[in-house]
Amino acid sequence: MTPIHRRNRTGRRAGIAVPLLLVLLNACMGRPMPDAHVPPFAKVPFEPFSRQAVVAVALREWRLFGNNVADPEADAIRTVKPEREAGLWQRVGEYWWLGLNAGSLESGWTGKHDGEGAVFPAEEDGSYAWSAAFISYVMRIAGAGRRFPYSGDHADYINAARRMTLGQATGWVVASERVQDYAPRPGDLVCFGRGTARGLRYEDLPTPGLFTSHCDIVVDTAAPGGIAVIGGNVEDSVTMNTVPVTADGKLATPEGVVLDTRFPWMAVLRLLVDGEAPAV
């Protein structure tokens, strides 16, 4: 949009952008803009949304949390959860604040505080699970703008992606792909059901309501036999996993030669990047 300019008291020209005027107008009317809290470089965005940006932001957060690689045995004997450590609980708070839309009920949470600033018991952290907030944060900072369905629940963007594939929705930067048909690329999301939704199938999507699930971001597909993925709130940290793939790069499924029972895959969410050829 074209900036509206005025002169400040020192005679230098100052700019008030039209988006800022809209933010103020909506605030006065009691309707905060969904991205009113987002920095300009991510909101405009300054550079096109890309797979490279998604991977770079995910890797940056992984390094910030200490390059944690999934290790269930080490996690079992850990005495302090990374999400509650000084410097890291604040980072989780930033995932909630920036990942979700302005005014979201969870936006005031951190890795160990509720929205009122009270510390919740470590054993109750399941009620404050931040894995979807992490995905939303990465997509937001990478420049998805208003084209990603930011949410504290993975099911929201899994369902949105499936609706894109079915032609029931438009405008989102993710579309769903069947696990057996598509080899994930860096920046894509790989998703599976959890708990009562563990057996949820691709054909069951979209669902009429939410369901428990998890998504990771693919960050490397170069090594044969496995791809590297990064997820939030995995072992209470931002954690890298290597998950098995078939010879042609598709996620291993119950029908495949290799199966890791930790990952009952449901769908791949393919990024719809500007200028990229569609999947075949």
C-alpha positions in Angstrom: 0.0 0.0 0.0 1.1 3.6 -0.6 2.3 5.3 2.6 0.6 8.5 3.8 3.4 11.0 4.6 3.5 14.0 6.9 6.1 16.3 8.3 7.3 15.8 11.9 8.4 18.6 14.2 12.0 18.5 13.0 11.0 19.0 9.4 11.9 15.4 8.4 9.3 13.4 6.6 7.7 10.7 8.6 5.5 7.9 7.3 2.4 6.4 8.7 1.5 3.4 6.6 -2.0 2.6 5.6 -1.9 -0.8 7.4 -1.1 1.0 10.7 -4.1 3.3 10.2 -6.3 0.2 9.7 -4.9 -1.3 12.8 -5.7 1.8 14.8 -9.2 2.0 13.3 -10.0 -1.6 14.1 -8.6 -1.3 17.6 -10.9 1.7 18.2 -13.8 -0.4 17.0 -12.8 -3.3 19.4 -11.7 -5.6 16.6 -7.9 -6.1 16.7 -6.4 -7.1 13.4 -5.3 -10.7 13.5 -1.7 -9.8 12.7 -1.6 -6.4 14.5 1.2 -7.8 16.7 3.4 -9.1 13.9 6.6 -7.3 12.9 6.6 -5.8 9.4 9.3 -8.0 8.0 6.9 -11.0 8.5 3.6 -9.3 7.9 4.4 -7.6 4.6 6.6 -9.8 4.1 9.9 -8.3 3.1 10.8 -11.4 1.1 8.7 -14.0 -0.7 7.5 -17.0 1.4 9.8 -19.9 0.6 10.8 -23.4 1.6 14.2 -22.1 2.4 12.8 -19.6 4.9 10.7 -22.2 6.7 13.7 -24.5 7.0 16.0 -21.7 8.1 13.7 -20.5 10.9 13.0 -24.1 12.1 16.8 -24.8 12.3 17.4 -21.5 14.1 14.9 -22.4 16.8 16.4 -25.9 17.0 19.9 -24.5 17.6 18.5 -22.1 20.2 17.2 -25.1 22.2 20.6 -26.7 22.1 20.5 -28.9 19.0 18.4 -31.5 20.8 18.1 -34.8 18.9 15.3 -37.2 20.0 16.5 -39.6 22.7 13.7 -41.1 24.8 16.2 -42.6 27.3 17.9 -39.3 28.0 14.5 -37.6 28.2 13.3 -40.1 30.8 16.1 -39.1 33.2 16.1 -35.3 32.6 15.3 -33.5 35.8 14.4 -30.1 34.3 12.2 -29.7 31.2 13.9 -27.5 28.6 10.6 -25.6 28.1 10.8 -24.4 31.8 14.5 -23.3 31.7 15.4 -19.6 31.9 15.6 -18.2 28.4 13.6 -21.0 26.9 10.2 -20.6 28.7 10.3 -17.1 27.3 10.9 -18.4 23.8 7.9 -20.7 24.1 6.0 -17.6 25.1 7.0 -15.9 21.9 5.7 -18.9 19.9 2.3 -18.4 21.6 2.4 -14.6 21.2 3.5 -14.4 17.6 2.3 -17.8 16.3 -1.3 -17.3 17.1 -3.5 -14.4 16.0 -3.9 -11.3 18.1 -6.4 -11.7 20.9 -6.1 -15.5 21.1 -6.7 -16.9 24.6 -3.4 -18.7 24.7 -1.3 -15.8 23.5 -0.2 -15.0 27.0 1.1 -18.5 27.8 4.8 -19.4 28.2 6.6 -22.6 28.7 5.6 -22.6 32.3 3.1 -19.9 32.9 -0.6 -19.5 32.2 -2.2 -16.3 30.8 -2.3 -14.8 34.2 1.5 -15.3 34.8 1.0 -18.1 37.3 3.4 -21.1 37.1 1.6 -24.3 36.3 2.9 -27.6 37.6 5.3 -29.4 35.3 3.1 -32.5 35.2 0.3 -30.4 33.8 2.2 -29.2 30.7 0.0 -31.3 28.5 -2.7 -28.7 28.9 -0.3 -26.1 27.5 1.2 -28.2 24.7 2.9 -25.8 22.3 3.8 -27.9 19.2 1.2 -26.3 17.0 2.1 -22.8 18.3 5.7 -23.6 17.2 4.6 -24.6 13.7 2.5 -21.4 13.5 5.4 -19.3 14.7 7.8 -20.7 12.1 5.2 -20.2 9.3 4.5 -16.6 10.5 8.2 -15.6 10.8 9.0 -17.2 7.4 6.5 -14.9 5.7 3.3 -16.9 5.2 1.4 -13.7 6.1 -2.4 -14.3 6.2 -2.1 -17.4 4.1 -1.6 -19.8 6.9 -4.4 -20.9 9.4 -2.4 -20.1 12.6 -3.7 -22.1 15.5 -2.7 -23.8 18.7 -4.1 -27.0 17.3 -2.6 -28.9 14.5 -6.0 -30.2 13.4 -6.9 -26.7 12.2 -4.3 -26.5 9.5 -4.5 -30.2 8.7 -8.2 -29.8 7.9 -7.6 -26.6 6.0 -4.9 -28.3 3.9 -7.3 -31.1 3.1 -10.0 -28.6 2.1 -7.5 -27.0 -0.3 -6.9 -30.3 -2.0 -10.7 -31.0 -2.2 -11.3 -27.6 -3.7 -13.4 -26.6 -0.7 -11.0 -23.7 0.3 -8.6 -21.4 -1.4 -5.7 -19.1 -0.4 -3.8 -21.2 2.1 -0.1 -22.0 1.6 -0.6 -25.7 2.5 -2.4 -28.5 0.7 -2.7 -32.1 1.8 -1.1 -35.1 0.1 -1.6 -38.8 0.6 1.4 -40.4 2.4 1.6 -43.1 -0.2 1.6 -40.7 -3.2 4.0 -37.9 -2.3 7.6 -37.6 -1.2 7.9 -34.8 1.4 10.2 -31.9 0.5 12.1 -29.5 2.8 9.6 -27.1 4.4 6.6 -29.5 4.2 4.8 -30.7 7.3 4.4 -34.4 8.1 1.5 -35.2 10.4 0.0 -38.0 12.4 -2.8 -38.6 14.8 -2.3 -39.0 18.5 -4.3 -40.6 21.3 -7.9 -41.4 20.2 -7.0 -40.0 16.7 -4.1 -42.3 16.2 -6.0 -44.4 13.7 -7.4 -41.4 11.8 -6.9 -41.8 8.1 -6.3 -39.4 5.2 -9.7 -40.3 3.9 -11.3 -39.2 7.2 -10.2 -35.6 6.5 -11.4 -33.0 6.9 -13.1 -33.7 10.3 -16.1 -31.8 11.7 -14.2 -31.0 14.8 -10.6 -31.0 16.3 -8.6 -34.0 17.0 -5.3 -34.7 18.8 -2.3 -34.7 16.4 1.2 -33.6 15.8 3.1 -32.2 12.8 6.9 -31.8 12.2 8.7 -29.6 9.7 10.9 -31.4 7.1 14.3 -29.9 7.1 16.5 -32.3 5.2 15.8 -35.1 2.7 19.4 -35.7 1.4 20.2 -38.9 3.3 18.9 -42.2 1.9 16.4 -44.1 4.0 15.4 -41.3 6.3 14.5 -37.6 6.4 15.2 -35.1 9.2 12.2 -33.3 10.8 12.0 -30.7 13.5 9.1 -30.3 15.9 8.2 -28.2 18.9 7.2 -29.6 22.3 9.0 -32.9 21.4 10.7 -34.0 24.6 9.6 -30.6 26.0 12.0 -28.9 23.5 12.5 -28.1 19.9 13.8 -31.5 18.7 15.1 -33.1 15.6 14.0 -36.6 14.6 15.0 -38.8 11.7 12.0 -40.7 10.3 12.1 -43.6 7.8 11.2 -43.3 4.2 10.9 -45.7 1.3 13.4 -45.9 -1.5 11.5 -43.3 -3.4 11.4 -40.9 -0.5 7.8 -41.4 0.7 7.1 -41.7 4.4 7.1 -45.4 5.5 3.6 -46.6 6.1 2.2 -49.8 7.6 2.3 -51.3 4.1 5.9 -50.3 3.6 9.1 -52.2 4.1 10.1 -50.0 7.0 7.8 -48.9 9.8 8.5 -46.8 12.8 5.5 -47.3 15.1 6.1 -43.9 16.7 4.7 -42.2 13.6 1.4 -43.5 12.3 1.4 -41.1 9.4 -1.8 -39.4 8.4 -0.9 -36.8 5.8 1.8 -34.6 4.3 1.0 -30.9 4.1 2.7 -29.6 1.0 3.8 -26.0 0.9 2.3 -24.0 -2.0 5.2 -21.7 -2.7 4.9 -18.9 -5.2 6.4 -19.8 -8.6 6.8 -23.5 -7.7 5.5 -26.2 -10.1 2.6 -28.2 -8.7 3.2 -31.7 -7.4 2.8 -34.6 -9.9 
